[in-house]
Amino acid sequence: MKIAVVGAGISGLGCAYALSKLPNVELTIYEGGDHIGGHSNTVDLTLDTGIGPVTHGIDTGFLVFNQRTYPRLLRLFHEIDAPIAKSDMSFSVSIPNPDGQNLEWAGTDLNSLFAQRENLFNFSFLVMVKDIIRFNSLCTKLALDKKLDQLNLTVGEFIKKHGFSQQFQDWYFLPMVGAIWSCPVEQMLEFPISTMIRFCHNHGLIKITDRPQWLTVSGGSREYVKRICEKIKISGGNFKRLKVDSIKRLNNQVQVFTSQSSEIYDHVVMATHSDETLQMLADPSNDEHSILSSINYQKNRAVLHTDASVLPSEKRCWAAWNYTTDASTKTQNQRVCVNYLINKLQPLPGAWNNQPIIVSLNPVTEPASETIRADIEYAHPIFDQAAINAQSNLPLIQGTKNTWFCGAWTGYGFHEDGLRSGELVAEAIHELLHLHHHTSALA
């Protein structure tokens, strides 16, 4: 059985790894990008130190996971012996005020919450804090009572219905969820509240206690990518560093076209972004077109640099994730800006002497040019109601014309979702092969 996997991000690699364990499978993985791993993208950073130049890998895309809500990823990492270290998910907000000063706070502890001591007497700020407590309590109750599916509301409608303040919305909630999904805050107002609460509850984001321990891959995510690729190759998998131009479905077979040649397979697994998948299908069905075109994407720029001036002015507010915005930019058109302080997220060489290492997503203040070491563009799915509907309709096209679909876009957009979708496709193909073998034996 010849199977092609198109795309070597976590979905394609997870699917290929599972398929590589099956007998009588001839597996080919296509990747047309500049690296294997998709959003698992580790960049070498070299800094001068007292002992000379020291180089270390820095992740610019996928960074963290946890033991509670990433069970498949954790199992995979243990299986391939990927090195794991503890990480941090602290969060700060820095937003311009009309007076030209920034409102700054972080959720690490009371000292960082009231890093600006004047906020102890700032009525608007205290209203935000009160609303955070009320929101967390309400959402936890809704999640525990299993009443989320009854909430046919958007985030904006839910906030308005329950009378949460503008300060809560602008200074806490929208920055937090915009940072998580890498989407403009105004777009997050159209996000289904049931999906939002379920995700935040599962990830411990609306709890004061019993939060999961966050983890990261030591040495960068390329360490797990390297190990999973080695496992696939040992099992006979073949990686082709070629961009797939088109996919044509034949009678019970699929033809994959690249700039160099074409090859026929029994099945193809499309493990790319849904819009890219649709572009590759030479003959999409109406259902395929409807579902795959319903997922929109937000382009985001990630800049690796060492310019600490982009972090909050109050050093007590320095967190792992540092949200900021620009007063000169209209909110509706503004892409979310998060400055990830890698020092808090991943183990770094001691010789670097705590030099701040930062990945800025859509920087509103351009880092000093001499500090920039990498500039990368990513695309993240936007989970509006159309996307949620497309996810529920995915079974209509899964496996039809010997074509399978997976990707983080089928879930919440995170690594666990990508891996889960890839493994589920591999399981479905396994069942199909088993059924085919059983039927042939009876014939």
Residue, then its C-alpha position, 0 to 999 in steps of 0.5 A: m500500500k503506497i501512501a503519500v503524506v503532504g506536509a511535514g509539520i506536527s500533523g504530517l509527522g505524527c500521521a507518518y510516524a503512526l503509519s510507519k509502524l504498519p506492515n506493508v506500507e510504502l510511505t513518502i512524506y513531501e515537504g516544500g518549505d525551507h525546513i521540516g517541522g512546520h511551526s516547530n522552527t528552531v533558529d540558531l542564535t550565537l552570542d559573544t560571551g566571556i568564553g567566546p561565541v556560544t550558539h544555542g537553538i531558539d524556538t520561534g513557533f511552537l514553544v510549550f505544552n503541558q501534562r494535562t491537555y497534551p496527552r498525545l504529544l507527551r506520549l510521543f515525546h516519551e516514545i521518541d525520547a525527546p528531552i523535556a524541561k519545565s517552562d513558564m506561562s506567566f503573562s503581562v499586559s502593557i497598554p498605552n494610556p491617554d496620558g502617554q504612559n503605559l498601564e502595566w501589570a502581570g499575573t505572576d503574583l500580587n507584586s507584579l499585579f500591582a507593579q505600578r503601585e498607583n493601581l492600588f488606588n486606581f478604581s478602573f484597575l480594581v474593577m478589572v481585577k474584580d471582573i477577572i475573579r467574577f469571570n473565572s468563577l462564572c466560566t468554571k461553574l459553566a464548565l463544571d455544570k457541562k452547560l457550555d453547549q447551551l451557550n449559543l453566544t459569541v465572546g462579545e455577546f457573552i461579555k455584554k450579557h454578563g456586564f463585564s467592564q470595558q477595562f476587563q475586556d481591553w486590559y485583560f481578556l482580549p489581550m489574553v485570548g488574542a495572545i493565545w490564538s495569535c489573532p487581532v483582538e476584535q476578531m476574538l469577539e466573534f469567537p464562540i464563547s463555548t469553545m473559548i471557555r472549554f479551552c481555557h478551563n481545560h488549560g487551567l487559564i481560569k483557575i487560581t490553583d491547580r494549574p498544569q505544569w508547562l513544559t518545553v523541549s530542551g534544545g528547541s523543538r527541532e530535537y523532537v523533529k529530528r528524533i521522529c524523522e529518524k524513527i520514520k526513516i528507520s521504518g522505511g519512510n522516504f522524505k522528499r523535499l519537494k513542493v507539491d503542485s497539485i493532487k489529482r484523484l483517479n479511480n481508487q488512486v491519487q496522483v501527486f504532481t511536483s515540479q520534477s515528476s508525478e507519482i501515483y499512490d493508493h492514498v494521500v494525507m493532506a497535512t497542510h493548512s486547509d487553504e493550501t490543501l484546497q489550492m493543491l486539489a485539482d478537482p475538489s468536490n463541492d463539500e471539500h471546497s466548502i469545508l476547506s475554504s471556510i477556515n481563514y488564516q491570520k499572517n503573523r510576523a515573528v522576530l527573534h532579537t535581543d532588544a529588551s526595550v520592547l518589554p514592559s518598562e516595569k521590570r517586575c512585569w516581565a513575564a514569559w508572554n508580554y502583550t502590548t499594543d500601539a496607541s496609534t493603531k486602530t484596534q480593529n486593524q491591529r494584529v496582536c503583539v506578544n513579546y515572548l521572553i525566551n529566558k522564561l520559556q526555555p533553558l538557555p546557556g549560562a554563558w549568555n549571562n541572562q541576556p534577554i532573548i525575545v521573539s516578538l510576534n507582530p512587533v509594534t515597536e521595531p527592535a533595533s536592527e542590529t539586534i534582529r537575528a531572524d524574521i519569519e512569517y507564520a499563518h494561524p487559523i482564525f476560529d470563527q463560527a464558520a471554522i467551527n462549522a467546517q470542523s464539524n463537517l470534516p467527516l463528510i470528506q474524510g477518506t473520500k477519493n482516497t484523500w485524508f485531511c489533518g492539521a491543527w485547524t481541525g481543533y483549537g490550532f495547537h500542537e496537540d490538535g495537529l498531532r491528534s488529527g494526524e494520528l486519527v487519520a492514521e488510525a482510520i487508514h489502519e482500520l481500512l487496511h485491516l478491513h481490506h485484508h480481512t475481506s481479501a482473506l475471505a474472498 
